[in-house]
Each structure stands twice: as structure tokens, then as C-alpha cells.
Amino acid sequence: MSGLGDKIEGKADEVKGDVKEKVGDATDNRSLQAEGLGDQAAGEAKQAIGEAKEALNDVDDDRRV
């Protein structure tokens, strides 16, 4: 997957996790809250991976010029 794809997927996971956490808060469902926090963390990690991939591609592009 490309860096941009990872960033988009990561943001989607982060938003999904935020919704789960808020629903868990509203319903006092600790399991759903925890799942939401986990999704948010995974989303942030995917976004970081996407940023790293893009940075590596930029370096590679600079070396080819």
C-alpha cells in the first residue's frame, strides 16, 4: 500500500475508534471504549507508517535526480 493509502486508512481507523469510544462512554460499555482506543492507536500508527513511506519515497526521488 502506498504512503497516502496508509494515511487514509489510518485516519479512517482513528475516526472509527473515536466513534466506538464515544458510544462506549455513552453506554458505559468499557469493552467498546477500550476497543475504540485500540482502533485509534492503530490508526495513528498506520498514519505514521504512511508518513514514513512518503518520506522514503521523497528521498528516493531526490537521489534519482
C-alpha positions as CSV (number, residue, x, y, z in Angstrom):
1,M,0.0,0.0,0.0
2,S,1.2,3.5,-0.7
3,G,2.0,6.0,1.9
4,L,-1.1,8.0,1.1
5,G,-3.2,4.9,1.3
6,D,-1.8,4.1,4.7
7,K,-2.6,7.6,5.9
8,I,-6.1,7.5,4.6
9,E,-6.8,4.0,6.1
10,G,-5.2,5.1,9.4
11,K,-7.4,8.2,9.6
12,A,-10.5,6.1,8.9
13,D,-9.5,3.7,11.7
14,E,-8.8,6.6,14.0
15,V,-12.3,8.1,13.3
16,K,-13.9,4.7,13.7
17,G,-12.2,4.3,17.1
18,D,-13.3,7.7,18.3
19,V,-16.9,6.8,17.5
20,K,-16.6,3.5,19.3
21,E,-15.0,5.2,22.3
22,K,-17.8,7.8,22.5
23,V,-20.5,5.2,22.1
24,G,-18.8,3.2,24.8
25,D,-18.7,6.2,27.1
26,A,-22.4,6.9,26.5
27,T,-23.5,3.4,27.2
28,D,-20.9,2.7,29.9
29,N,-19.5,-0.1,27.9
30,R,-15.9,-0.4,28.9
31,S,-15.1,-3.1,26.3
32,L,-16.3,-0.8,23.5
33,Q,-14.3,2.1,25.0
34,A,-11.2,0.0,25.0
35,E,-11.8,-1.2,21.5
36,G,-12.2,2.4,20.4
37,L,-8.9,3.4,22.0
38,G,-7.2,0.5,20.4
39,D,-8.6,1.4,16.9
40,Q,-7.4,5.0,17.4
41,A,-3.9,3.9,18.4
42,A,-3.8,1.5,15.3
43,G,-4.9,4.4,13.1
44,E,-2.3,6.7,14.4
45,A,0.4,4.0,13.8
46,K,-0.9,3.5,10.2
47,Q,-0.7,7.2,9.6
48,A,2.9,7.3,10.9
49,I,3.8,4.4,8.6
50,G,2.3,6.3,5.7
51,E,4.3,9.4,6.6
52,A,7.5,7.3,6.7
53,K,6.8,5.7,3.4
54,E,6.2,9.1,1.8
55,A,9.4,10.4,3.3
56,L,11.4,7.5,2.0
57,N,9.8,7.9,-1.5
58,D,10.8,11.6,-1.4
59,V,14.4,10.7,-0.5
60,D,14.5,8.1,-3.3
61,D,13.1,10.6,-5.8
62,D,15.8,13.2,-4.7
63,R,18.5,10.6,-5.3
64,R,17.3,9.8,-8.8
65,V,17.5,13.4,-9.9
